[in-house]
């Protein structure tokens, strides 16, 4: 019953084959129901051929002699076809009332079905098919910070305006009280160099999340990333320039789809004539780069200065909280 209370959204979300089946049943059913009314009226008034009406007999509806002709008159009335062969007469008031009721009902049916069709074709979900994300995410350095990168592109020439991009990390967590939260949602902030709102989406953009002490990725490392159980869901909200309709694009990444120690290959170039071009063959291509083994060792600048291998070269590095002491001879 909850779906029937919001029947408009129910029809919009319905698959086309079910939608067309229901529309055909509604049309045929309404035509047949009113055809039965016309047939009963003609039967009661003696208009049918089986009653052999006299020459001066005025029927309720001209040329309605049976159920088939009543069905044809019902179609002409509801769809305003108007062939001119069958028409109503003022002989029967009840027939006039039925014609008026059918006209009103037919108008509502046509308006509802027409609106559903237009809304279905105009849904922004089709626009989201032309927004694409990179197949993988990468973790690497950016301006002295450890970041997680994702690439997104608009395949159409028409722009998306008022863009806003953000993420949710879905994972199972256990609270200090011992409560297990399934699919706990942690906010992930994504930005570009120009900011995270009102991005100028004229070419493919690389968005990034800064991995600092407040990031859920801070406690992960190159070795432990693949062992994690989470799903990173990225959302892009925007407004279609051509129709001013809001749309949302979503994608997600599992731990195995995040590459640590990589960056995206360059995708944009400038010709000698000063024209910019985009090579989409490099859209999902990544390149290995020197990257800290974990976020903690990346921020431990003092430790890097004393032991450079800790951060970059030692794949088995594990941070120790013990404070080193010098041996003192007694």
Backbone as numpy.savetxt, mean C-alpha at the origin, in Angstrom:
# Nx Ny Nz CAx CAy CAz Cx Cy Cz
-20.12 -8.93 10.59 -20.94 -7.72 10.59 -20.09 -6.46 10.59
-18.88 -6.57 11.13 -18.01 -5.39 11.15 -17.66 -4.94 9.74
-17.48 -5.91 8.82 -17.16 -5.56 7.45 -18.36 -4.94 6.74
-19.56 -5.40 7.07 -20.76 -4.85 6.43 -21.06 -3.44 6.91
-20.65 -3.11 8.14 -20.88 -1.75 8.63 -20.02 -0.74 7.88
-18.92 -1.19 7.31 -18.07 -0.34 6.47 -18.02 -0.94 5.08
-19.18 -1.00 4.44 -19.30 -1.71 3.16 -18.49 -1.06 2.06
-18.31 0.27 2.13 -17.54 0.95 1.08 -16.10 0.45 1.06
-15.44 0.42 2.22 -14.07 -0.07 2.28 -14.00 -1.55 1.96
-15.03 -2.29 2.37 -15.07 -3.72 2.06 -15.05 -3.96 0.56
-15.84 -3.18 -0.18 -15.86 -3.33 -1.63 -14.56 -2.85 -2.26
-13.96 -1.80 -1.71 -12.70 -1.31 -2.26 -11.58 -2.33 -2.11
-11.55 -3.03 -0.98 -10.49 -4.00 -0.72 -10.77 -5.35 -1.38
-11.96 -5.55 -1.89 -12.34 -6.83 -2.48 -11.62 -7.05 -3.81
-11.32 -8.31 -4.10 -10.69 -8.64 -5.37 -11.66 -8.39 -6.53
-11.09 -8.14 -7.70 -11.92 -7.77 -8.85 -12.91 -8.87 -9.21
-12.51 -10.13 -9.14 -13.42 -11.20 -9.56 -14.64 -11.29 -8.64
-14.43 -11.07 -7.36 -15.57 -11.06 -6.44 -16.42 -9.81 -6.63
-15.75 -8.71 -6.86 -16.46 -7.45 -7.06 -17.37 -7.52 -8.29
-16.84 -8.02 -9.41 -17.62 -8.09 -10.65 -18.76 -9.10 -10.51
-18.52 -10.18 -9.78 -19.59 -11.15 -9.56 -20.75 -10.53 -8.78
-20.42 -9.80 -7.73 -21.48 -9.15 -6.93 -22.21 -8.09 -7.74
-21.48 -7.32 -8.53 -22.13 -6.29 -9.35 -23.10 -6.92 -10.35
-22.69 -8.01 -11.00 -23.58 -8.67 -11.95 -24.82 -9.23 -11.26
-24.62 -9.81 -10.07 -25.76 -10.34 -9.33 -26.72 -9.22 -8.93
-26.18 -8.08 -8.51 -27.02 -6.95 -8.10 -27.84 -6.44 -9.27
-27.21 -6.26 -10.43 -27.94 -5.77 -11.60 -29.01 -6.75 -12.04
-28.61 -8.00 -12.23 -29.57 -8.99 -12.70 -30.68 -9.20 -11.69
-30.32 -9.20 -10.41 -31.33 -9.39 -9.38 -32.34 -8.27 -9.34
-31.87 -7.01 -9.41 -32.80 -5.87 -9.39 -33.69 -5.87 -10.63
-33.13 -6.19 -11.80 -33.97 -6.25 -13.02 -35.05 -7.32 -12.88
-34.67 -8.49 -12.36 -35.63 -9.58 -12.27 -36.71 -9.28 -11.23
-36.32 -8.72 -10.09 -37.31 -8.42 -9.04 -38.38 -7.46 -9.55
-37.96 -6.39 -10.21 -38.94 -5.44 -10.73 -39.71 -6.02 -11.91
-39.08 -6.92 -12.66 -39.80 -7.60 -13.74 -40.95 -8.43 -13.16
-40.73 -9.06 -12.02 -41.80 -9.83 -11.37 -42.94 -8.90 -10.97
-42.62 -7.70 -10.46 -43.66 -6.73 -10.10 -44.50 -6.35 -11.32
-43.81 -6.07 -12.44 -44.55 -5.69 -13.66 -45.40 -6.86 -14.17
-44.86 -8.05 -14.04 -45.61 -9.22 -14.49 -46.86 -9.42 -13.63
-46.73 -9.26 -12.32 -47.88 -9.43 -11.42 -48.93 -8.36 -11.71
-48.49 -7.13 -11.94 -49.43 -6.04 -12.26 -50.18 -6.35 -13.55
-49.42 -6.81 -14.57 -50.06 -7.16 -15.84 -51.01 -8.33 -15.68
-50.65 -9.28 -14.83 -51.50 -10.45 -14.59 -52.80 -10.02 -13.91
-52.69 -9.20 -12.90 -53.90 -8.77 -12.17 -54.79 -7.91 -13.05
-54.19 -7.08 -13.89 -54.96 -6.17 -14.75 -55.48 -6.86 -16.00
-55.06 -8.08 -16.24 -55.52 -8.82 -17.42 -54.85 -8.41 -18.70
-53.59 -8.02 -18.64 -52.88 -7.57 -19.84 -52.20 -8.71 -20.59
-52.08 -9.86 -19.98 -51.36 -10.96 -20.62 -52.16 -11.54 -21.77
-51.45 -12.11 -22.75 -52.11 -12.67 -23.93 -53.01 -13.83 -23.57
-52.72 -14.54 -22.52 -53.53 -15.70 -22.14 -54.94 -15.30 -21.70
-55.15 -14.02 -21.38 -56.48 -13.55 -21.01 -57.26 -13.02 -22.23
-56.58 -12.98 -23.37 -57.20 -12.51 -24.62 -57.91 -11.16 -24.40
-57.15 -10.10 -24.08 -57.78 -8.80 -23.82 -58.44 -8.25 -25.07
-59.54 -7.48 -24.95 -60.24 -6.90 -26.11 -59.38 -5.85 -26.80
-59.85 -5.43 -28.01 -59.09 -4.48 -28.81 -58.99 -3.12 -28.13
-60.04 -2.70 -27.42 -60.03 -1.40 -26.77 -59.44 -1.44 -25.37
-58.75 -2.53 -25.00 -58.17 -2.68 -23.66 -56.89 -1.84 -23.55
-56.76 -1.06 -22.47 -55.56 -0.24 -22.22 -54.72 -0.92 -21.14
-53.56 -1.43 -21.48 -52.75 -2.15 -20.48 -52.03 -1.17 -19.56
-51.52 -1.69 -18.48 -50.70 -0.86 -17.59 -49.38 -0.49 -18.25
-48.79 -1.44 -18.99 -47.56 -1.20 -19.73 -47.76 -1.78 -21.12
-47.57 -0.96 -22.13 -47.72 -1.44 -23.50 -46.69 -2.52 -23.81
-47.17 -3.57 -24.53 -46.32 -4.62 -25.06 -45.61 -5.43 -23.97
-46.24 -5.55 -22.82 -45.77 -6.48 -21.79 -46.79 -7.60 -21.74
-46.42 -8.75 -22.32 -47.35 -9.86 -22.46 -46.95 -11.09 -21.63
-45.76 -11.03 -21.00 -45.31 -12.18 -20.21 -44.10 -11.78 -19.38
-43.49 -12.76 -18.73 -42.36 -12.48 -17.85 -41.15 -11.99 -18.64
-40.94 -12.54 -19.84 -39.78 -12.11 -20.65 -39.90 -10.65 -21.06
-41.08 -10.27 -21.57 -41.27 -8.87 -21.96 -41.25 -7.96 -20.74
-41.71 -8.44 -19.57 -41.63 -7.63 -18.35 -40.17 -7.43 -17.94
-39.34 -8.46 -18.12 -37.91 -8.34 -17.81 -37.23 -7.32 -18.72
-37.57 -7.34 -20.02 -37.01 -6.37 -20.95 -37.43 -4.95 -20.59
-38.70 -4.77 -20.19 -39.16 -3.44 -19.78 -38.45 -2.98 -18.51
-38.17 -3.92 -17.60 -37.45 -3.57 -16.37 -36.04 -3.08 -16.69
-35.36 -3.73 -17.65 -34.01 -3.29 -18.04 -34.08 -1.89 -18.66
-35.05 -1.66 -19.55 -35.17 -0.36 -20.20 -35.45 0.75 -19.19
-36.24 0.44 -18.18 -36.59 1.45 -17.17 -35.40 1.81 -16.30
-34.71 0.79 -15.79 -33.62 1.04 -14.85 -32.40 1.62 -15.54
-32.13 1.18 -16.77 -30.94 1.66 -17.48 -31.26 2.83 -18.40
-32.50 3.32 -18.38 -32.95 4.45 -19.22 -32.57 4.24 -20.67
-32.79 3.00 -21.15 -32.47 2.70 -22.55 -33.46 3.39 -23.48
-34.75 3.21 -23.23 -35.75 3.92 -24.01 -35.85 3.53 -25.46
-36.11 2.24 -25.74 -36.28 1.81 -27.13 -37.56 2.36 -27.73
-38.55 2.64 -26.90 -39.79 3.22 -27.39 -40.87 2.22 -27.72
-40.59 0.92 -27.61 -41.59 -0.09 -27.95 -42.48 -0.41 -26.77
-41.88 -0.38 -25.56 -42.64 -0.62 -24.34 -42.62 0.64 -23.48
-43.78 1.03 -22.97 -43.85 2.24 -22.16 -45.01 2.13 -21.18
-44.91 2.91 -20.12 -45.91 2.92 -19.07 -47.12 3.75 -19.51
-48.30 3.40 -18.99 -49.53 4.17 -19.24 -50.11 4.64 -17.90
-50.94 5.67 -17.91 -51.56 6.13 -16.65 -52.73 5.27 -16.20
-52.90 4.11 -16.82 -54.03 3.26 -16.49 -53.93 2.69 -15.08
-52.70 2.36 -14.65 -52.50 1.70 -13.36 -51.56 2.56 -12.50
-52.11 3.07 -11.41 -51.28 3.89 -10.52 -50.15 3.11 -9.87
-50.40 1.84 -9.54 -49.38 1.03 -8.91 -48.20 0.81 -9.83
-48.45 0.69 -11.15 -47.36 0.52 -12.11 -46.50 1.78 -12.17
-47.14 2.95 -12.08 -46.39 4.22 -12.08 -45.50 4.29 -10.85
-46.03 3.87 -9.70 -45.24 3.90 -8.47 -44.03 2.97 -8.58
-44.24 1.78 -9.16 -43.13 0.83 -9.31 -42.06 1.39 -10.22
-42.45 2.07 -11.31 -41.48 2.69 -12.22 -40.66 3.74 -11.48
-41.33 4.57 -10.66 -40.61 5.61 -9.91 -39.63 4.99 -8.93
-40.09 3.95 -8.21 -39.21 3.30 -7.24 -38.01 2.66 -7.93
-38.25 1.99 -9.06 -37.13 1.36 -9.76 -36.14 2.39 -10.27
-36.64 3.53 -10.74 -35.73 4.58 -11.21 -34.83 5.08 -10.09
-35.41 5.27 -8.91 -34.61 5.75 -7.77 -33.60 4.69 -7.33
-34.07 3.44 -7.22 -33.17 2.36 -6.82 -32.04 2.18 -7.83
-32.38 2.24 -9.12 -31.37 2.11 -10.16 -30.33 3.22 -10.11
-30.77 4.44 -9.77 -29.84 5.56 -9.65 -28.83 5.32 -8.54
-29.33 4.83 -7.39 -28.42 4.54 -6.28 -27.45 3.42 -6.64
-27.95 2.38 -7.30 -27.07 1.26 -7.68 -25.98 1.73 -8.63
-26.38 2.50 -9.64 -25.40 2.99 -10.62 -24.38 3.92 -9.96
-24.84 4.79 -9.05 -23.92 5.70 -8.39 -22.93 4.95 -7.51
-23.41 3.96 -6.77 -22.53 3.19 -5.88 -21.50 2.40 -6.67
-21.97 1.68 -7.69 -21.04 0.86 -8.47 -20.08 1.74 -9.26
-20.58 2.83 -9.84 -19.69 3.75 -10.56 -18.64 4.35 -9.65
-19.06 4.74 -8.43 -18.10 5.29 -7.47 -17.06 4.28 -7.06
-17.49 3.03 -6.85 -16.54 1.97 -6.49 -15.52 1.77 -7.60
-15.97 1.76 -8.84 -15.06 1.57 -9.97 -14.03 2.69 -10.05
-14.49 3.93 -9.95 -13.57 5.07 -10.04 -12.58 5.05 -8.88
-13.08 4.81 -7.66 -12.21 4.79 -6.50 -11.20 3.65 -6.58
-11.62 2.51 -7.13 -10.73 1.36 -7.24 -9.59 1.67 -8.21
-9.92 2.28 -9.35 -8.89 2.61 -10.33 -7.97 3.71 -9.83
-8.50 4.63 -9.03 -7.72 5.78 -8.58 -6.98 5.53 -7.28
-7.05 4.34 -6.73 -6.38 4.07 -5.46 -4.87 4.27 -5.59
-4.25 4.96 -4.62 -2.81 5.22 -4.70 -1.95 3.99 -4.57
-2.57 2.83 -4.28 -1.76 1.61 -4.15 -1.06 1.29 -5.46
-1.66 1.69 -6.59 -1.00 1.46 -7.87 0.21 2.36 -8.02
0.16 3.55 -7.42 1.31 4.46 -7.50 2.49 3.90 -6.73
2.22 3.15 -5.69 3.31 2.61 -4.89 4.13 1.56 -5.66
3.57 1.02 -6.75 4.31 0.05 -7.54 5.50 0.69 -8.23
5.48 2.02 -8.39 6.56 2.72 -9.08 7.55 3.36 -8.09
7.43 2.99 -6.81 8.43 3.37 -5.81 9.15 2.09 -5.39
10.45 2.06 -5.54 11.19 0.83 -5.28 12.28 1.07 -4.25
12.50 0.07 -3.41 13.56 0.10 -2.41 14.65 -0.88 -2.82
15.84 -0.68 -2.30 16.93 -1.62 -2.54 16.60 -2.97 -1.91
17.12 -4.02 -2.52 16.83 -5.37 -2.02 17.51 -5.64 -0.69
18.61 -4.96 -0.42 19.33 -5.14 0.82 19.62 -3.78 1.46
19.89 -3.81 2.74 20.38 -2.64 3.46 21.86 -2.87 3.78
22.60 -1.80 3.96 24.03 -1.93 4.24 24.38 -1.10 5.46
25.46 -1.48 6.13 25.99 -0.74 7.27 27.42 -0.34 6.96
27.69 0.95 7.09 29.01 1.47 6.79 29.21 2.84 7.42
30.33 3.48 7.06 30.68 4.79 7.61 30.05 5.90 6.78
29.71 6.98 7.47 29.20 8.17 6.78 29.52 9.39 7.63
30.43 10.20 7.13 30.81 11.45 7.80 31.17 11.21 9.26
32.00 10.21 9.49 32.47 9.93 10.83 31.47 9.23 11.73
30.41 8.68 11.16 29.40 7.98 11.94 29.11 6.63 11.31
28.75 5.68 12.15 28.34 4.37 11.66 26.84 4.41 11.36
26.46 4.06 10.14 25.07 4.23 9.71 24.58 2.99 8.98
23.28 2.83 9.01 22.59 1.82 8.20 21.95 2.52 7.03
22.20 2.04 5.80 21.77 2.72 4.59 20.72 1.90 3.85
19.78 2.60 3.25 18.78 2.01 2.36 18.61 2.94 1.17
18.44 2.37 0.01 18.28 3.18 -1.21 16.84 3.08 -1.69
16.25 4.21 -2.13 14.88 4.27 -2.60 14.83 5.13 -3.85
13.95 4.77 -4.79 13.88 5.48 -6.06 12.43 5.63 -6.50
12.16 6.73 -7.18 10.86 7.00 -7.80 11.01 6.76 -9.30
10.28 5.79 -9.84 10.43 5.40 -11.24 9.63 6.28 -12.19
8.74 7.12 -11.68 7.95 8.00 -12.52 8.56 9.39 -12.58
8.19 10.13 -13.64 8.65 11.51 -13.75 7.87 12.42 -12.80
6.62 12.08 -12.53 5.84 12.88 -11.58 6.39 12.68 -10.18
6.44 13.77 -9.42 7.08 13.75 -8.12 6.12 13.34 -7.02
6.69 12.87 -5.92 5.98 12.74 -4.66 6.37 13.93 -3.79
5.39 14.59 -3.22 5.65 15.77 -2.40 5.29 15.48 -0.94
5.79 16.30 -0.06 5.56 16.15 1.39 5.94 14.74 1.85
7.14 14.32 1.48 7.59 12.98 1.81 8.06 12.90 3.26
7.80 11.76 3.86 8.27 11.50 5.22 8.62 10.03 5.31
9.81 9.73 5.78 10.28 8.35 5.82 10.69 8.00 7.25
10.32 6.80 7.67 10.61 6.35 9.02 10.60 4.82 9.03
11.00 4.25 10.14 11.08 2.79 10.23 10.61 2.27 11.57
10.31 0.98 11.60 9.93 0.27 12.82 10.73 -1.04 12.86
11.34 -1.29 14.02 12.04 -2.55 14.22 11.13 -3.46 15.03
10.71 -4.56 14.42 9.81 -5.50 15.06 10.61 -6.67 15.61
10.49 -6.89 16.89 11.21 -7.99 17.52 10.52 -8.38 18.82
10.90 -9.52 19.36 10.36 -9.97 20.64 11.30 -9.53 21.75
10.74 -8.84 22.73 11.55 -8.35 23.85 10.97 -8.84 25.18
11.82 -8.84 26.17 11.43 -9.23 27.53 11.68 -8.03 28.44
10.66 -7.58 29.12 10.76 -6.43 30.00 11.48 -6.81 31.30
11.98 -5.81 32.04 12.61 -6.12 33.34 11.69 -6.86 34.29
10.38 -6.72 34.11 9.43 -7.43 34.95 9.21 -8.86 34.51
9.85 -9.27 33.42 9.70 -10.64 32.94 8.59 -10.82 31.93
7.95 -9.74 31.49 6.87 -9.84 30.51 7.45 -9.94 29.10
6.96 -10.88 28.34 7.41 -11.06 26.95 6.48 -10.30 26.01
7.06 -9.40 25.23 6.29 -8.62 24.27 6.62 -9.13 22.88
5.65 -9.75 22.25 5.83 -10.26 20.89 5.58 -9.12 19.91
6.47 -9.01 18.92 6.39 -7.95 17.92 6.42 -6.56 18.57
7.37 -6.39 19.46 7.58 -5.06 20.04 8.08 -4.13 18.94
7.56 -2.91 18.91 7.88 -1.94 17.85 8.81 -0.87 18.40
9.98 -0.76 17.78 10.97 0.24 18.17 11.12 1.22 17.01
11.02 2.50 17.30 11.12 3.53 16.26 12.55 3.60 15.73
12.65 3.72 14.41 13.93 3.88 13.73 13.86 5.16 12.91
14.72 6.12 13.20 14.73 7.38 12.47 15.65 7.27 11.27
15.12 7.66 10.11 15.90 7.71 8.88 15.98 9.15 8.41
17.12 9.50 7.88 17.33 10.85 7.35 18.11 10.76 6.05
18.07 11.85 5.29 18.99 12.07 4.17 19.76 13.34 4.50
20.70 13.68 3.66 21.51 14.86 3.95 20.67 16.12 4.04
19.52 16.14 3.33 18.66 17.32 3.33 17.59 17.26 4.41
17.57 16.19 5.21 16.54 16.04 6.24 15.61 14.90 5.89
14.74 14.54 6.83 13.86 13.40 6.61 12.47 13.80 6.15
12.16 15.09 6.10 10.86 15.55 5.65 11.02 16.40 4.39
9.98 16.36 3.53 9.95 17.16 2.30 11.18 16.91 1.44
11.50 15.64 1.24 12.64 15.29 0.41 12.34 15.61 -1.05
13.34 16.09 -1.77 13.20 16.37 -3.19 13.47 15.07 -3.94
12.39 14.37 -4.27 12.48 13.00 -4.77 12.62 12.99 -6.29
13.64 13.68 -6.81 13.81 13.77 -8.25 14.72 12.67 -8.78
15.51 12.07 -7.91 16.42 10.99 -8.31 16.51 10.01 -7.14
17.10 8.83 -7.36 17.22 7.87 -6.26 17.95 8.47 -5.07
17.44 8.20 -3.88 18.01 8.72 -2.65 18.54 7.58 -1.79
19.61 7.86 -1.07 20.13 6.93 -0.08 19.82 7.49 1.29
18.97 6.83 2.02 18.60 7.26 3.36 19.40 6.47 4.38
19.63 7.04 5.53 20.46 6.36 6.51 19.95 6.58 7.93
20.26 5.60 8.76 19.96 5.64 10.20 21.27 5.63 10.95
21.46 6.61 11.81 22.71 6.72 12.57 22.68 5.73 13.73
23.70 4.88 13.78 23.80 3.87 14.83 24.59 4.47 15.99
23.88 5.01 16.96 24.51 5.56 18.15 24.03 4.77 19.37
24.31 5.29 20.55 23.97 4.56 21.77 22.47 4.37 21.95
21.65 5.20 21.30 20.19 5.06 21.41 19.60 4.16 20.35
20.41 3.68 19.42 19.93 2.84 18.32 19.82 1.39 18.77
18.78 0.66 18.34 18.70 -0.77 18.68 19.78 -1.60 18.01
20.49 -1.04 17.02 21.57 -1.75 16.36 22.90 -1.57 17.10
22.91 -0.77 18.15 24.17 -0.44 18.83 24.81 -1.68 19.44
24.01 -2.59 19.97 24.55 -3.78 20.64 24.85 -4.92 19.67
24.63 -4.70 18.39 24.89 -5.74 17.41 26.28 -5.56 16.81
26.80 -6.63 16.26 28.10 -6.59 15.60 28.03 -7.38 14.31
29.13 -7.39 13.59 29.18 -8.11 12.32 28.91 -9.60 12.52
29.40 -10.16 13.63 29.24 -11.59 13.89 27.84 -11.94 14.38
27.25 -11.06 15.18 25.97 -11.38 15.82 24.76 -10.93 15.02
24.96 -10.13 13.97 23.82 -9.60 13.21 22.97 -10.71 12.62
23.62 -11.69 12.01 22.86 -12.77 11.37 22.13 -13.66 12.36
22.53 -13.59 13.65 21.88 -14.42 14.67 20.68 -13.72 15.31
20.47 -12.46 14.97 19.36 -11.71 15.55 18.03 -12.15 14.94
16.96 -11.91 15.68 15.61 -12.19 15.19 14.80 -10.89 15.23
14.72 -10.25 14.10 13.95 -9.01 13.99 13.58 -8.78 12.53
12.73 -7.82 12.32 12.38 -7.39 10.96 12.31 -5.87 10.96
13.08 -5.26 10.08 13.10 -3.81 9.95 12.12 -3.41 8.85
11.06 -2.71 9.23 10.04 -2.26 8.29 10.24 -0.76 8.04
10.33 -0.38 6.77 10.58 1.00 6.39 9.33 1.54 5.69
8.90 2.73 6.08 7.71 3.36 5.53 8.10 4.66 4.82
7.48 4.90 3.69 7.62 6.17 2.98 6.23 6.72 2.71
5.89 7.82 3.37 4.61 8.49 3.16 4.82 9.68 2.25
3.93 9.86 1.30 4.04 10.98 0.38 2.70 11.33 -0.24
2.68 12.42 -0.96 1.48 12.89 -1.65 1.75 12.92 -3.15
0.84 12.33 -3.92 0.99 12.29 -5.36 0.78 13.69 -5.93
1.74 14.14 -6.73 1.69 15.49 -7.28 0.51 15.68 -8.22
0.15 14.64 -8.96 -0.88 14.77 -9.99 -2.29 14.77 -9.42
-2.52 14.04 -8.31 -3.88 13.92 -7.77 -4.02 14.41 -6.34
-2.91 14.80 -5.70 -2.91 15.24 -4.29 -3.44 14.16 -3.36
-3.28 12.89 -3.76 -3.70 11.76 -2.95 -2.51 11.24 -2.15
-2.74 10.95 -0.88 -1.69 10.42 -0.02 -1.48 8.93 -0.30
-0.25 8.51 -0.24 0.07 7.09 -0.44 1.20 6.70 0.50
1.31 5.42 0.74 2.36 4.90 1.62 2.99 3.68 0.97
4.32 3.66 0.97 5.08 2.54 0.43 5.81 1.89 1.60
5.82 0.55 1.62 6.46 -0.18 2.70 7.38 -1.25 2.14
8.44 -1.50 2.86 9.32 -2.62 2.57 9.91 -3.09 3.90
10.55 -4.24 3.90 11.11 -4.76 5.14 12.40 -5.50 4.86
13.24 -5.60 5.90 14.53 -6.26 5.79 14.71 -7.19 6.99
15.14 -8.40 6.72 15.50 -9.35 7.75 17.01 -9.25 8.00
17.51 -9.80 9.10 18.95 -9.71 9.37 19.82 -10.21 8.22
19.39 -11.26 7.54 20.19 -11.79 6.44 20.19 -10.86 5.22
19.32 -9.86 5.22 19.26 -8.91 4.11 19.97 -7.60 4.45
20.73 -7.59 5.53 21.52 -6.41 5.92 22.99 -6.79 5.82
23.76 -6.07 5.03 25.17 -6.35 4.81 26.02 -5.39 5.64
26.84 -5.94 6.48 27.72 -5.13 7.34 29.06 -4.93 6.63
29.50 -3.69 6.54 30.78 -3.39 5.91 30.67 -3.15 4.42
29.56 -2.58 3.98 29.34 -2.30 2.56 28.76 -0.90 2.38
28.81 -0.42 1.17 28.12 0.80 0.77 27.51 0.57 -0.61
26.56 1.41 -0.98 25.94 1.28 -2.30 26.86 1.86 -3.37
26.87 1.20 -4.53 27.67 1.69 -5.64 27.06 2.99 -6.19
27.90 3.89 -6.72 27.37 5.14 -7.28 26.36 4.86 -8.39
25.33 5.68 -8.44 24.26 5.45 -9.40 24.03 6.65 -10.32
24.41 7.84 -9.88 24.20 9.05 -10.67 25.52 9.54 -11.22
25.48 10.10 -12.41 26.69 10.63 -13.06 26.32 11.87 -13.87
27.34 12.62 -14.23 27.16 13.86 -14.98 28.00 13.80 -16.24
27.37 14.07 -17.38 28.07 14.01 -18.65 28.85 15.29 -18.90
29.65 15.29 -19.96 30.41 16.49 -20.31 29.51 17.63 -20.72
28.32 17.31 -21.19 27.35 18.34 -21.58 26.61 18.91 -20.38
26.90 18.42 -19.19 26.25 18.93 -18.00 24.93 18.26 -17.67
24.63 17.14 -18.31 23.39 16.44 -18.06 23.62 15.31 -17.06
22.65 15.15 -16.18 22.74 14.10 -15.17 22.01 12.85 -15.67
22.55 11.70 -15.34 21.93 10.43 -15.72 22.02 9.47 -14.54
21.08 8.51 -14.52 21.01 7.53 -13.45 21.13 6.14 -14.06
22.06 5.35 -13.54 22.27 3.99 -14.01 21.60 3.04 -13.02
20.39 2.58 -13.37 19.64 1.73 -12.45 20.21 0.32 -12.37
21.17 -0.02 -13.21 21.79 -1.33 -13.09 22.63 -1.43 -11.81
23.01 -0.28 -11.25 23.77 -0.26 -9.99 22.88 0.00 -8.78
21.57 -0.02 -8.98 20.67 0.37 -7.89 20.84 -0.54 -6.67
20.97 -1.84 -6.89 21.10 -2.80 -5.78 22.54 -3.28 -5.57
23.48 -2.72 -6.33 24.86 -3.18 -6.24 25.53 -2.55 -5.02
26.29 -3.36 -4.28 27.01 -2.89 -3.10 28.50 -3.13 -3.26
29.29 -2.34 -2.55 30.75 -2.42 -2.60 31.28 -2.53 -1.18
32.19 -3.48 -0.94 32.77 -3.66 0.39 33.67 -2.49 0.74
33.57 -2.01 1.98 34.39 -0.90 2.46 34.88 -1.22 3.87
36.03 -0.66 4.29 36.49 -0.86 5.68 35.48 -0.29 6.66
35.02 -1.12 7.58 33.97 -0.72 8.51 34.26 -1.33 9.88
33.99 -0.58 10.94 34.19 -1.15 12.28 33.38 -2.43 12.46
33.91 -3.30 13.30 33.28 -4.58 13.54 31.99 -4.44 14.34
31.88 -3.40 15.17 30.70 -3.17 15.96 30.58 -1.68 16.25
29.42 -1.26 16.67 29.19 0.16 16.93 29.97 0.62 18.15
30.12 -0.23 19.15 30.81 0.18 20.37 32.29 0.44 20.09
32.91 -0.46 19.34 34.33 -0.26 19.06 34.55 0.90 18.10
33.52 1.23 17.30 33.62 2.39 16.43 33.66 3.68 17.25
32.88 3.73 18.33 32.83 4.92 19.17 33.96 4.97 20.17
34.63 3.84 20.38 35.72 3.78 21.34 36.99 4.30 20.68
37.04 5.61 20.48 38.16 6.22 19.75 39.49 6.01 20.48
39.50 6.05 21.83 40.74 5.84 22.57 41.27 4.44 22.34
40.33 3.48 22.37 40.75 2.11 22.11 41.28 1.92 20.71
40.72 2.67 19.76 41.20 2.58 18.39 42.61 3.11 18.28
42.86 4.18 19.01 44.19 4.77 18.93 45.25 3.85 19.49
44.92 3.10 20.55 45.90 2.22 21.16 45.98 0.87 20.45
44.84 0.34 20.05 44.81 -0.98 19.41 43.94 -0.92 18.16
44.50 -0.50 17.02 43.72 -0.34 15.80 43.00 -1.61 15.37
43.55 -2.79 15.71 42.92 -4.02 15.25 41.57 -4.27 15.89
41.36 -3.65 17.04 40.12 -3.90 17.75 38.90 -3.58 16.90
38.95 -2.46 16.23 37.75 -2.01 15.53 37.59 -2.57 14.14
38.69 -2.73 13.39 38.54 -2.97 11.97 38.99 -4.35 11.50
40.09 -4.83 12.03 40.71 -6.00 11.42 40.42 -7.31 12.13
40.08 -7.25 13.37 39.87 -8.48 14.14 38.40 -8.86 14.12
38.04 -9.83 13.31 36.63 -10.22 13.17 36.08 -10.86 14.44
36.96 -11.32 15.33 36.50 -11.98 16.56 36.56 -11.04 17.76
36.68 -9.73 17.49 36.80 -8.77 18.59 35.56 -8.77 19.46
35.77 -8.80 20.77 34.69 -8.67 21.74 35.11 -7.64 22.76
34.21 -6.69 23.03 34.55 -5.64 23.96 34.59 -6.19 25.39
35.62 -5.81 26.12 35.75 -6.24 27.51 35.60 -5.03 28.42
34.80 -5.20 29.47 34.58 -4.10 30.39 35.62 -4.06 31.50
36.56 -5.03 31.49 37.58 -5.06 32.53 38.61 -3.96 32.30
39.09 -3.36 33.34 40.10 -2.31 33.24 41.48 -2.93 33.35
42.34 -2.74 32.34 43.66 -3.35 32.39 44.50 -2.76 33.53
45.30 -3.59 34.19 46.18 -3.13 35.26 47.60 -3.57 34.97
48.54 -2.79 35.43 49.96 -3.12 35.24 50.43 -4.00 36.38
51.28 -4.97 36.05 51.86 -5.82 37.08 52.87 -5.02 37.90
52.81 -5.10 39.20 53.71 -4.38 40.09 54.51 -5.37 40.91
55.80 -5.27 40.78 56.66 -6.18 41.53 56.75 -5.68 42.95
56.60 -6.58 43.88 56.70 -6.26 45.31 58.16 -6.33 45.73
